[in-house]
Amino acid sequence: MPDLTLVPGAEVVRTTAIATTPVKGLALASPATVWLGVTGIETDRAFFLIDDRGHMVNGKALGDLVRVVADVDDPPTRLSLRFPDGSLVSGEVHLGPWVQVRFFRSEFAAPTVVGPWSEALSEYCGRSLRLCRTPSARPGVDRGVRGGVTLMSEESLRMLADAAGLESVDGRRFRMTFTVSGAGPHAEDGWIGSQVAIGDAVVRVNGLVGRCSVTTRNPGSGAVDLPTLHILQSYRGHVPSDEGLPFGVYGEVVRPGEVRVGDPIRVVDDGRVAPERGR
């Protein structure tokens, strides 16, 4: 059977942006090419921060984190943080004692990271923070392996902008792995339960991504400057979802492969893996 058409008569749907960060909550990088492994991009959210209680901390509480740029090698054995004043904190990653952490509604053990980063981030944010390594048993952090990849369309962003009375909305607010174009507004909702070929990889789409207050923050400054949740409620509040105020989808990698900006995206039949793309 032929691949399913996302929008009848539409042009090819393509990947237009990739977003990733080595440390959850910090500034997003926009690589042109990534490798999707069985758990997603290996270096994506490879580290996260906790407070004195062991609770995960991200941009919801500390918007200034988005102004810190992290860089890591692959595999993640050396980490660098560049702060807004230009200072750089860098070194080899060594794991310390494991601690019990609370990550949204989940609790699990994760290793702390020994080095200068926790102190530097604590000083920068004005509160005690500890850097942890995301354990291999829990990749994709937010939703585990089932949510190692997230995706949204530019058309969905345009619909959100229209609802907000704005010319455009910066997609970085939503911190999604892939942004695509050509799918139609919220067409990605209809991909749940299907396999989506993205470049050389194949992802099974498992559900809708519920949004939180981090989307209200400017992705460059970290300041709260857009009532994203109220806007979503105004036109997406009726959408059935296990997660509130859905925008975009999440999924798991069923066939690893390379994905590049500009790669075509195809929805394939349930249970059928798309053929390898010719090189």
C-alpha positions as CSV (number, residue, x, y, z in Angstrom):
1,M,0.0,0.0,0.0
2,P,1.2,3.5,-0.6
3,D,2.2,5.8,2.2
4,L,-0.6,7.8,3.7
5,T,-0.9,11.4,2.5
6,L,-0.8,13.9,5.3
7,V,-2.9,16.5,3.5
8,P,-4.5,15.6,0.1
9,G,-2.8,17.4,-2.7
10,A,-0.2,18.9,-0.3
11,E,3.5,19.3,-1.1
12,V,6.0,17.1,0.6
13,V,6.1,17.4,4.4
14,R,9.6,18.2,5.5
15,T,11.6,18.7,8.7
16,T,12.4,22.4,9.0
17,A,14.1,22.6,12.4
18,I,15.7,20.3,15.0
19,A,16.1,21.4,18.6
20,T,18.1,19.7,21.3
21,T,19.9,20.6,24.6
22,P,22.4,18.5,26.6
23,V,20.9,19.9,29.9
24,K,17.2,20.1,30.4
25,G,16.0,23.7,30.7
26,L,19.1,25.3,29.1
27,A,19.3,27.0,25.7
28,L,18.3,25.0,22.7
29,A,20.8,24.2,19.9
30,S,19.7,23.8,16.3
31,P,21.8,21.2,14.6
32,A,21.4,20.4,10.9
33,T,21.8,16.7,11.4
34,V,21.1,14.3,14.3
35,W,21.2,10.6,14.9
36,L,18.1,9.1,16.4
37,G,18.9,6.0,18.4
38,V,16.5,3.7,20.1
39,T,16.0,6.2,22.9
40,G,16.1,9.4,20.8
41,I,19.0,11.7,20.4
42,E,21.6,10.4,22.9
43,T,22.9,13.8,24.0
44,D,19.5,15.4,24.2
45,R,18.5,16.1,27.9
46,A,21.5,13.9,28.9
47,F,21.6,15.9,32.1
48,F,19.1,17.6,34.4
49,L,19.1,19.8,37.5
50,I,17.6,19.1,40.9
51,D,17.1,21.3,44.0
52,D,17.8,20.5,47.7
53,R,14.7,18.3,47.9
54,G,15.8,16.2,44.9
55,H,13.1,17.7,42.7
56,M,13.8,18.3,39.0
57,V,14.2,22.0,38.2
58,N,13.6,23.5,34.8
59,G,12.6,26.8,33.1
60,K,9.2,26.9,34.8
61,A,10.8,28.1,38.0
62,L,14.1,29.4,36.6
63,G,13.6,31.2,33.3
64,D,17.2,32.5,33.3
65,L,18.4,28.9,32.6
66,V,17.5,29.4,28.9
67,R,20.3,31.9,28.6
68,V,23.0,29.3,29.4
69,V,24.4,27.5,26.4
70,A,25.5,23.9,27.0
71,D,27.7,21.8,24.7
72,V,28.6,18.2,25.0
73,D,30.5,15.6,23.0
74,D,28.9,12.4,21.8
75,P,28.8,10.2,23.8
76,P,28.4,12.8,26.6
77,T,31.8,12.6,28.4
78,R,32.8,16.3,28.3
79,L,30.4,19.2,29.2
80,S,30.7,22.9,28.7
81,L,28.5,25.7,29.9
82,R,28.7,29.2,28.5
83,F,27.0,31.9,30.7
84,P,25.5,35.2,29.5
85,D,28.6,37.1,30.7
86,G,30.8,35.0,28.4
87,S,32.3,32.9,31.1
88,L,32.9,29.2,30.3
89,V,32.8,26.3,32.7
90,S,34.0,23.1,31.1
91,G,35.4,19.7,32.0
92,E,35.3,15.9,31.8
93,V,32.1,14.4,33.2
94,H,32.5,12.1,36.2
95,L,29.6,10.5,38.0
96,G,29.1,10.8,41.7
97,P,26.7,9.2,44.2
98,W,23.3,8.2,43.1
99,V,20.4,10.1,44.6
100,Q,16.6,9.7,44.6
101,V,15.0,12.3,42.4
102,R,11.4,13.4,41.7
103,F,10.8,14.1,38.0
104,F,7.3,15.5,37.6
105,R,5.2,12.6,39.0
106,S,7.9,10.0,38.7
107,E,10.6,9.0,41.2
108,F,13.8,7.2,40.3
109,A,17.5,7.1,41.2
110,A,20.0,9.1,39.1
111,P,23.8,9.7,39.4
112,T,25.0,13.1,40.4
113,V,27.7,14.7,38.3
114,V,31.1,15.6,39.9
115,G,32.6,18.8,38.6
116,P,32.2,22.6,38.5
117,W,28.8,22.8,36.9
118,S,26.5,22.6,39.9
119,E,28.3,25.3,41.7
120,A,28.4,27.6,38.6
121,L,24.7,27.1,38.0
122,S,23.8,27.6,41.6
123,E,25.7,30.9,41.7
124,Y,24.1,32.0,38.5
125,C,20.5,31.2,39.6
126,G,20.9,32.2,43.2
127,R,19.8,28.9,44.6
128,S,21.3,25.5,45.3
129,L,21.2,23.2,42.3
130,R,22.8,19.8,41.5
131,L,23.5,18.4,38.1
132,C,22.5,14.8,37.5
133,R,23.0,12.4,34.6
134,T,19.9,11.0,33.0
135,P,20.1,7.3,33.8
136,S,20.2,5.0,30.8
137,A,17.2,3.1,32.2
138,R,15.1,6.2,31.8
139,P,15.8,7.9,28.5
140,G,13.6,10.6,27.1
141,V,13.2,11.7,30.7
142,D,9.7,13.2,30.6
143,R,7.9,10.1,29.2
144,G,10.7,7.5,29.1
145,V,11.4,5.6,25.8
146,R,7.8,6.2,24.6
147,G,8.5,9.9,24.4
148,G,12.1,10.1,23.3
149,V,11.1,12.2,20.3
150,T,8.6,15.1,20.0
151,L,7.2,16.8,16.9
152,M,5.0,19.8,15.9
153,S,4.1,21.5,12.7
154,E,4.7,25.1,11.6
155,E,1.1,25.2,10.6
156,S,0.1,24.5,14.2
157,L,2.3,27.4,15.3
158,R,0.6,29.7,12.8
159,M,-2.8,28.7,14.2
160,L,-1.6,29.4,17.7
161,A,-0.3,32.8,16.5
162,D,-3.7,33.6,14.9
163,A,-5.5,32.7,18.1
164,A,-3.1,35.0,20.0
165,G,-3.6,37.8,17.4
166,L,0.1,37.7,16.6
167,E,2.0,37.6,13.4
168,S,4.1,34.6,14.6
169,V,5.1,32.6,17.6
170,D,8.6,31.3,18.2
171,G,8.5,27.5,18.1
172,R,11.4,27.3,20.5
173,R,8.9,27.9,23.3
174,F,7.7,24.4,22.9
175,R,11.2,22.8,23.0
176,M,10.2,20.1,20.5
177,T,12.7,17.7,18.8
178,F,11.4,18.3,15.3
179,T,9.4,21.1,13.6
180,V,7.9,20.2,10.2
181,S,6.2,22.0,7.5
182,G,3.5,21.0,5.0
183,A,1.3,18.9,7.3
184,G,-1.5,21.3,8.0
185,P,-2.6,22.8,11.4
186,H,-2.5,20.1,14.1
187,A,-2.4,17.4,11.5
188,E,0.2,15.7,13.7
189,D,-2.7,14.9,16.1
190,G,-3.9,12.3,13.5
191,W,-0.5,10.5,13.5
192,I,-1.0,8.9,16.9
193,G,-0.9,5.2,16.5
194,S,1.0,5.4,13.2
195,Q,4.6,5.1,12.3
196,V,6.2,8.2,10.8
197,A,9.4,8.0,8.7
198,I,11.6,11.0,9.5
199,G,14.6,10.9,7.2
200,D,16.2,7.5,7.7
201,A,14.5,6.9,11.1
202,V,11.0,5.7,11.9
203,V,9.1,6.9,14.9
204,R,5.9,5.5,16.4
205,V,3.7,8.4,17.5
206,N,2.2,7.5,20.9
207,G,0.4,10.6,22.2
208,L,-0.2,14.3,22.5
209,V,2.2,16.6,24.4
210,G,0.5,18.5,27.2
211,R,1.9,22.0,27.8
212,C,3.0,23.7,30.9
213,S,3.9,27.3,32.0
214,V,7.5,27.0,30.5
215,T,5.9,27.8,27.2
216,T,4.9,31.3,28.5
217,R,8.6,32.2,28.7
218,N,10.5,33.9,26.0
219,P,12.9,31.3,24.6
220,G,15.7,33.9,24.3
221,S,15.4,35.8,27.6
222,G,13.4,33.5,29.8
223,A,10.9,36.2,30.7
224,V,7.2,35.5,30.9
225,D,5.7,37.3,27.9
226,L,2.9,35.3,26.3
227,P,-0.1,33.6,28.0
228,T,0.3,30.4,26.0
229,L,-1.8,28.3,28.2
230,H,-4.8,30.6,28.0
231,I,-4.4,30.8,24.3
232,L,-4.3,27.0,24.0
233,Q,-7.4,26.7,26.3
234,S,-9.3,29.1,24.0
235,Y,-9.1,26.7,21.0
236,R,-7.6,23.4,22.2
237,G,-9.2,23.0,25.5
238,H,-11.8,20.6,24.1
239,V,-9.2,18.2,22.5
240,P,-9.3,14.8,24.3
241,S,-5.9,14.0,25.7
242,D,-4.2,12.3,28.6
243,E,-2.1,15.5,29.1
244,G,-3.8,18.9,29.4
245,L,-3.7,21.6,26.7
246,P,-2.0,19.5,24.1
247,F,0.2,20.9,21.4
248,G,2.4,18.6,19.3
249,V,3.0,14.9,19.7
250,Y,5.5,12.5,21.2
251,G,6.8,9.1,20.1
252,E,9.4,6.4,20.3
253,V,12.1,5.4,17.8
254,V,11.3,2.0,16.2
255,R,14.1,2.2,13.6
256,P,17.2,4.3,14.3
257,G,18.6,6.5,11.6
258,E,19.9,9.9,10.6
259,V,17.6,12.9,10.3
260,R,18.6,16.1,8.6
261,V,16.8,19.5,8.2
262,G,15.0,19.3,4.9
263,D,14.4,15.6,5.1
264,P,10.9,14.4,4.0
265,I,8.4,12.9,6.4
266,R,6.0,10.2,5.6
267,V,3.3,8.6,7.6
268,V,3.3,4.8,7.0
269,D,0.8,2.1,7.8
270,D,0.4,0.8,11.3
271,G,2.8,-2.0,12.0
272,R,4.8,-1.4,8.8
273,V,8.3,0.0,8.9
274,A,9.1,2.3,6.0
275,P,11.8,1.1,3.6
276,E,15.3,2.4,3.9
277,R,15.9,5.7,2.0
278,G,18.3,5.5,-0.9
279,R,21.6,7.3,-0.3
